[in-house]
Amino acid sequence: MAQRRRGCCRFLHLGEDNARFLLLAVIMVIYMLFGATAFHWLESDHKKLSRQRYERSVEQFWIKYNNTVSVSDVEHLLYSFGNASAAGLLHKRRQWDLSGAFYFVGTVVSTIGFGMTTPQTVPGKIMVILYGFLGCSGVFLFFNLFLERSITFLTFVLRSIHEIDLRRKGQYSKQRCDSPASLDDQLNIWKPSVYWVILYLFLTSILLAVCASTLYAPMEEWSYFEAIYFCFVAFATIGFGDYVTSQRATYQNVELYRLVNFLFLVCGSCIMYSFFNVTTIVIKQFLSHIIKKLDCNCKCKKKAKGKSQQNVQCGRRDAITLHQMRHYKKSASVPECSDLDSTYDSEGDRRNSDELISMEDFMKSNKVSLAVMQKQLHESAIRRQEVLLAYLCASDNEDEIKPETVGPLTIASRKLKGDIT
């Protein structure tokens, strides 16, 4: 009897991971189409109005200076002005002094890439390739370590809150008196809900953005909303370059401002990185829920002779039934899951039953040797020891690099409740 592969997609014959990947790709395409439509509706009219204002300015200029200046000279001047403005050469601070160069390498390794400062020489561009490779790798490692430690800290805080809640309900002292070791084990393996961690990371990122915007708005002469917008673009390492800090010619307390700006960018990027990666756990749970709703997980189905039995579950390996012992006498081996359709008579009231019988009835009705029972119990104990040994070996090798044990998603899901496997 052929059994359908568990976790297969009914129509495409995909595993759960492949089905989740395909579903995410489809959802992201739909999400991007929705975003493109929304931005087209919001920004296209403004772009047209800006272009019309520019054309009116050019027309007024030629009306005022008709036949007095050369068209080619004006176009060349505007072209040079545009390049100088894009390169940050006009009315701005020096870009390649020590502090400016440090600000540039910070945008490189953090992958923000505002684009206001870029190398113009060939050796400088080669340096960006070599320097950025190692720098970005190191920063990604730093982000992962920050993610692990921030979740560990939140786990410690939430576990302390959970312990206080147990004390308030009077359950902590009772369990402590009954089995203090087991209570300690339960608290050590207790994991916080991923939703609480997301909430705390979200509030932390909001608080940091509010504090940073309070600094950026007066120093850069932005509105408070523009400062909030810059914080999200910078902390999320999007880096459009339409708003960039530390680009004016003069600042009050410029050294202190640049230091605080650097700290805000580093902390904001780390927190947003952690927030995004923890959110991916919820997205993954949502995709798995959709897959289950679409009935992509095939259930184990098994048919008996003359009957159709669905969702037949195997009995416990360490439980002994009458049918198993009779089958053991015939085949000298007990199957893990068998058709429980045999009949037996025990005092005339146990026909067509799969219930476990008491030890006394079992010995009386079947006269099975105690050695057979001991053998089965011994084999069951050996199997449990093998499973425990395999688990301990896996725990000892947690630091080994495996496809399922690396990456920010694994770091987050391993420490939080509700992880997806």
N, C-alpha and C positions, 0 to 999 in steps of 0.2 A: 504494500500500500504506500503510495507516494505521498509524502507530506510536503505541503507548500512551505517555502522558505519564509521564516518569520521576518517581519519588517520589510517585506517586498511591496512595491507599488503594484496595485492590481493590474493596471493597464501597461505601464512602461517598464515594469519589472526593475524598479530602482530600489536601492537600499535607502534607509532612512536619511543617512547623511547626504546622499546624492539628491534625494527628493527635496530635502531642506535647501540644498544649494540651488537647485533649479527654481524652487519657489521664491527664494530670496532674489535671484536674478530677475525673475518676472516682476516681482513687487518693486524692485529698484528702478526698472525701466519705466513702469507705470508712475512711480513717484517722481522720476526725473521729467517725464512728459507733463505731469501736473505742475511741477515747478517751472518748467519752461513756459507753459501757458500763463501761469500767474505773473511771472516777471515780464513777459511780453505785454500783458494787459496793463501792468503797473508802470512800466518804464518807457514803452514805445512812444507815447504821446509827449512825454517830457523830453525825449531825445529829439523829436521833431521840432519842438518849440525852441530848444537850445540851438539847433542848426539854423532856424529862421532868424533868431537874434544875431547870430554870427554873420549871416549873410547881409542883414541890415547894417551892421557895423561896417562891413567891408564896402558896401554901397555908399554909405555916408562918407567914408574916407575918400573914395575916388571922386565923389562930388566936390568935396572940399579942396582936394589937391589935384584936380584935373589938369593934365598937361604940365605939371610942375615937377613930378618925380617919375622915375622909370618903373614900369611894372615889374621888370625882371629884378631890379635892385630891391624893391619892396618884398617880393617873394623870397629872394635870397636872405634878406634880413629876418623875415618871419620864420624861415626854415632854421636859420642859425639860432634864433631866440627859442624856438620850440625844443631843439636838441639840448641847448644849455639849461633850459628849465627842467626838462626830463632828467638830465644828469645831475640836477641839484647844484648848479653852479651859480645861481642868481640869488643874491640876498639871503644866503643861508650860511650856516657855520661851515668851517672846514671839515671835509668828510674823511680825509685820510690822516688826520692827526691820530695820536695813540687812542684817545677815547672814541673817536669816530670809527677807527679800524676795529676796536673791540666790539662796538655796537654792530658792525657789519658781520663779524664772525659769529656773533650771537644769533643773528637772523639766519645765518647759513646752517649752523649745526642744529638749530631748533626747527628748521624747515619752514620758518615763517616767510622769509624771502619777500620783504616789502618791495624791493626793486628800486628804491630811491638811491641806493649806493650800489654800484656794480663795477667790477674791474673792466678796464678798457684796453689793457695791454694783453698780448698773447701769453706771456709768462704768468700774469695775474689770473687769467682764465684757466690755465693749466693747474695753477695752485688751488683754485676753487675745486676742481675735479678731485685732486688728490686729498686735499684737506677736508673737503666735505664728506668723502667716503668714510674716513675714520671718525670724523666728528659726529656725523649723523648716527653711525652705529653706536658710538659711546653714549650719545644722548638718548637713543632708544633704550639702551640698557638701563640708563639712569631713570627713565620714565617707568620702566617695568619694576625696578627696585622700589621706587617711590610708591607705585601702585600697591605692591605687596605690603609695604610697611604701613601705608595709610589704612588699608583694609584690616591689617593686624591690629592697629590702634583702635579702629572703630569696633572691631570684634571684642577687644578687651573692654571697651567702654560699655557696649551693649550687653556683654556677659555680666558685667558688674551690676548693670540696671536689672537684668534678669534675676540675679542673685538677691538683690534688694527686694524685688517683687515677691520672690519665694519667701523671704523672711517676713514680709508684711502679711502674706497669706498664712503664715504659720507652717508652711510645708518644709521649709529648710531645716528647722530644728528637729522636726519629726523624722525626716529622712536621714539627718545626720546621726541621730541616735540609733536608727535601725541599721543602716549600712553606710558609714562615712566614706568608705573606699569607693563604693559604687556611685555615691553622689558626686565625689570629686571627679570620677571618670565621666559622668554625664555632663558636668560643667565644662570639662576640658574638651569634649567632643561636640559641645553645643555650638551651633552655627547661627549667626544672625540672619534675618530675612534680607534678601537682596533689595527689597523695596525700601527698607529703612536705611540701608547704606546709600542707595541712590538719593533719598531725601536729604541726608546729611551732606553728601557731596554737592548736591544742588544748592543747598543753603550756603555752604561754604564758598562756592564759586560766585553766588550772588553777592555775598558780603564782601568778597575780595574785589569784585568789579565795582561795587558802590564806593569802596574806599579809594580804589585807583582812579575812578572817574572824578572824585572830589579833588584829587591832585591834578589830573590832566586838564580839566575844564579851564581853570584859571591860568595854568602855565602855558597851555597851547592856544588859548583864546578860542576854545570850542564851546558849543552848547553842551549841557549835561547829557543830552541824548546822543550827541555825536561822540562824546567820551565813552558812553556805555557801548555804543556800536563799535568803537575802536577796540574796546576791551574784549568783546566776543571774537572779533576778527583776528586779533592778535593771540589771545589765549587759545583759540582753537587752531592756531597755526595756519589759518587761511591766508592772511597777509595780502589783501588786495593792493595796498599801497596808496589808496586815496587819502587816508589819514595816517600820518606817521609822526611819532614823537621825536623830540630832540633834533628838530630840523631848522629851527629858527637861529638867527645870528647871535642873539644874546638871551640869557636867562638870568634870573636872580638865583644865587646859590647854585650855579650850574653843576658843580661837582656832586653836591648832595642830591640834586634832582636826578642826575644820570644814574647814581647808585640806587636810589629808590625805584627808578624806572626799571632798571635791570632786575631788581628783586621782584617787582610786580610781574614782569614778563615771565620769569622763571617759575615762580609759585603758581601763577595763573595757568601756564602751560601744563604743569604737572597735575594740577587739580582737574583741569578740563580733560586731560588724557585719562585720568582715573575715572572720571564721571562717564566719559564716552564708553570706556571698556566695560564698566559695570552695567551700563545700559544695554550693551550687546547681549548680556545674559537674558534680559527680559525679552529682547527681540527674538532670541533663539527659542525661548519658551513659547512665544506667540506663534512662531513658525511651526513648532512641533504640535501645538494645539490645532492649527489649521490642517496639518497633515492628518491628524487623527479624525478631524471632522470630515475630511475628504475621503476617509476610509482607505488610506494608503497602507495601513498596517494590517496585514492579513492575520487572522486568528487561526490558531491550531485547530484543525478539524479532523475527526477520526470517526470512522464508521465501523460498527460491529456487524456481525453476521445477522442478516435479516432485520437489522435496526439501523437507525441513523442517530448516532450520539455525537453531539457537538460540545466543544470545550471540555473534553475529558481531561481531568487533571490527574497527574500521577500522585500516588499516595506517598506518605512519608517513607523515607528510606529506612528509618530505624523502627518503623511500626510493622508488626507481624500480623498477617491475616491468615485465616484458615486456607483460603484458596492459594496463597503464596506457598504455604508449607506443603500442600498436596502437590503443587507444581514442582516444588523443590525436590520431592521424592522421585519424580519422573525424570527431570532434566538435570538435576544436581546443580542448578543455578536459578536464582530468583531474578526475573526481569524487573526492570525499573518501572515499567508501566504496561499493564496487560489488560485484556478485556475481562472485566469482572462480571462474567455472566454464568459462572458455574453455580451449581446448587449443592447444598449440603443439608443434612439433617442433624440437628443437635437438640435433643429432647423434644423434637417435633415442632419447634416454633421458630426455626431460623432458616427458612428456605428463601433462596434468591436474595440474600443479604450480603452487604459488604462491610458490615460493622465490625469493629474490633471486639474480640471476645475476651473475657477475663482469663487470667492465667490458669485458674482452677478448671474452668470449662474447657479451655484449650488443651490441657494435659489429659483430661478425662476423655474427651470426645475423639481425640486423634492419637493419643499415646505416642506423641512425638518425643524423641530422645532429647534430654536437656542439652546434650552436646551440640545438637543442631542449632538450638537457640543461642548457645554461647558462641558458636561460630559466626552466626549472623551478627550478633552484637559486637563481636571482635572486629569483623569486617567493617561495620558501621563506624566504630571508633577509629579504625585506621583511616577511613575516608575523611573523617573530620580532622584528624591530625594532618593529613596531606593538604587539605584546604587551608588550615591555619598556617601551616608552614609556607605554603605558596603566598598567603597574604603577608606574612612577615617578611618574606624575601622581597615582595613587591614594595613594602614599606621601606626596607633598607635601601632600595635602588631608586628612590624617588628623584634623586638628583641626576640620574642618567638622562641623557637627551633622547627622548622618544617623540614621535609625532603627536601623541596625545598628552604629553607632559610639558610642553613648551608653549610660550605665547602668552600675551596678556589675558586672553579669555580663560585659559586654563588656570592662571594665577588667581583670577577673581573667583571662578566657579568652584575651585578647590577649597576656598575659605568661606564661601557663603552658602546659605541654605537655598535649596531649589536649583542646584546645578544640573546641567543637562549632559548626559553621556550618550 
